[in-house]
């Protein structure tokens, strides 16, 4: 006999009497005085019982009268055990007469067993059990089960396990899952095995209510006791694990059930395939698909769709196409989801044409593309740079009555920006704003592009428009704007935006600080750069590789490459792992400082660390060798690049070509120039400038001018250096008219002249006796706010000495002093020695 301590929260009607009394109360109703007088077949009452009243949670002593009442009611019910309707009627009448009949425990259990004995009265039994759980604690389930088992023995009923299923199901339906768990555990302890159906209902309810841990504990108990489970049980457990993101545990449930011989159905296999696709374990998914076919099951369209989608994510187009053919051969029709997945698979493999062809085929077959289909293709067109088709699809989508999403608009917007089609991008942005779909990513794409293009004022205007339209700028928005100001060298504006972050409730991140550090380094403000770094560390923001590389690169750009190398050593000691880019910055720094041996030492250190140099590494070294007039080592480096299977880039070719041009070896320079074209690279302005300068140095202006025409015909921009070199060469030849035309052409392109081209013009004109024109160029410098240097003054002073205009020569000397320029030896050589009679060369040196 179990000992049980009853909580005061247990309704008193759940406790049965421990003694059986035969005495009767004088106040008993007449229908209880003469049991024989009760009709054997009373009128059948409605079997739907009323919900039992919730009684006081405080147990009261059971009076002798109450004991007698329940004893006689039990006897009355048992005499009509074969007449459930009559028994139910007596129970209801007892409730009506006494008002507290539910507190009589034995009659309740006797009635439940009587009703369970008739299949037509199971609903009434369920309703009784359902009503009995409305009051009391969850632990009352154990008491109910105890009394159901005990009363069946005492009243000699055959115990029907379904009564326990009804009780368990009632707890689940009432949402009392803790009570249901307690009920389940008590059933098992009482050697009552719940049915698979009700077990699944309980497990599914626990999963729905995010009680996955409780469902797993319950399942463990079921398996350990050898209780029967089915496919649905396994599916419930897998779904629970998927809900929690515990894919490994989900796989374990499936594999264990399969190994234990549980009869798994097609739906469970499909669920497992879905699981393996998420993991992803495609080999396991394909094995299950093969098992399904061997069992004669036709996989559903959902199963094929899931597998195809997983293969697309893995960029496994071969299996995608095979699955598609297999699906069609199984009689499963192509659906829009599969077709869209195939399109994505094609474009991810670089075959946009096949994706577009499938789209056309889809339309011809009568399948209407949806928003997802259009989104996939527009994104594919963006990835492949097919702007025309992206625009066509975008417009076709709108014509089909499908409102483009912000995702579609953003994809097309990025297309326009990558292609530098600003007017189209601007119109699309306005359209997205008007439609109300523009989000922070839309604005950020535009702000980022404008900032990188140096159009920071326009970027700020977009930010203002963003705020006006109640889209809150993110830290990415601010980072892009700060970047734009830093690249323009406007550190004051960048600093103001940086300070504004706290006011806007935003926190600067490691990218923000790194951009500011880079900006200060670019301005040569090393101290401020390190102040920002210290501020970042003080705030607890951990510097990342980008930050450290920015600092190393900044020091190198500032001419402090040795300091950068020392810093790198300290960082490595603290765990920083330098990348190829880190070493490239230091190598390039040493090359620019002319310390080629140090650059080679860093190159060696880099190789010893197991880092493979890239094209940029070799390009810097080639540039260093060429600048140090060691072309043979530069060529050896080029051969090393080729031996490692790397391709030279334009910058590497430029360094080699420039090296040959400076050696006046234009034959070799021309060969490399032709090679550059043969490998499919396009020479840039820097390459052309080197070649033009090389031919100018050989006084071959005809070849130089041919290259200039080639630049214009190919749309390659001619910059200030291009025109300076050409004008210098033409003036040397005495071709003043052509030189003047080129200078005018340069001004028409809004290229602002600098002191170097003014020097070229003044010296060239002076040497050709065009002193008056040289004077006009000198005056133009003042109009353009370009201060002349000592060399230009020397050239003009020498010109006036040569003409005998000593007064103007000395006036220019005084003007030079007034400007704060310090005359050099050549100035005094002209004024004192008068060595101008023989003329002067372009560099101001006397020639006799």
Buried (B, 14 or more C-beta within 10 A) or exposed (E): EEEEEEEEBBBBBBBBBEEEBEEBBEEBEEBBEEEEEBEEEBEEBEBEBEEBBEBEBEBEEBEEBBBBBBBBBBBBBBBBBEBBBBBBBBBBBBBEBBEBBBBBBBBBBBBBBBBBBBEEBBBBBBBBBBBBBBBBBBBBBBBBBBBBBBBBEBBEBEBBEBBBBBBBBBBBBEEBBBBBBBBBBBBBEBEBBBBBEBBBBBBBBBBBEEBBEBBBBBBEBBBEEEBEBBBBBBBBBBBBBBEBEBBEBBBBBBEEBBEEEBEBBBBBBBBBBBBBBBBBBBEBBBEBBEBBEEEEBEBBBBBBBBBBBBBBBBEBBEBBBBBBEBBEEEEBEBBBBBBBBBBBBBBBBEBBEBBBEBBEEBEEEEBEBBBBBBBBBBBBBBBBEBBEBBBBBBEBBBEEEBEBBBBBBBBBBBBBBEEEBBEBBBEBBEBBBEEEBBBBBBBBBBBBBBBBBEBBEBBBEBBEBBEEEEBEBBBBBBBBBBBBBBBBEBBEBBBEBBEBBEEBEBEBBBBBBBBBBBBBBBBEBBEBBBBBBEBBEEEEBEBBBBBBBBBBBBBBBBEBBBBBBEBBEEBEEEEBEBBEBBBBBBBBBBBBBEBBEBBBBBBEBBEEEEBEBBBBBBBBBBBBBBBBEBBEBBBEBBEEBEEEEBEBBBBBBBBBBBBBBBBEBBEBBBEBBEBBEEEEBEBBBBBBBBBBBBBBBEEBBEBBBBBBEEBEEEEBEBBBBBBBBBBBBBBBBEBBEBBBEBBEBBEEEEBEBBBBBBBBBBBBBBBBEBBEBBBEBBEEBEEEEBEBBBBBBBBBBBBBBBEEBEEBBBEBBEEBEEEEBEBEEBBEBBBEEEBBEEBBEBEBEBEE
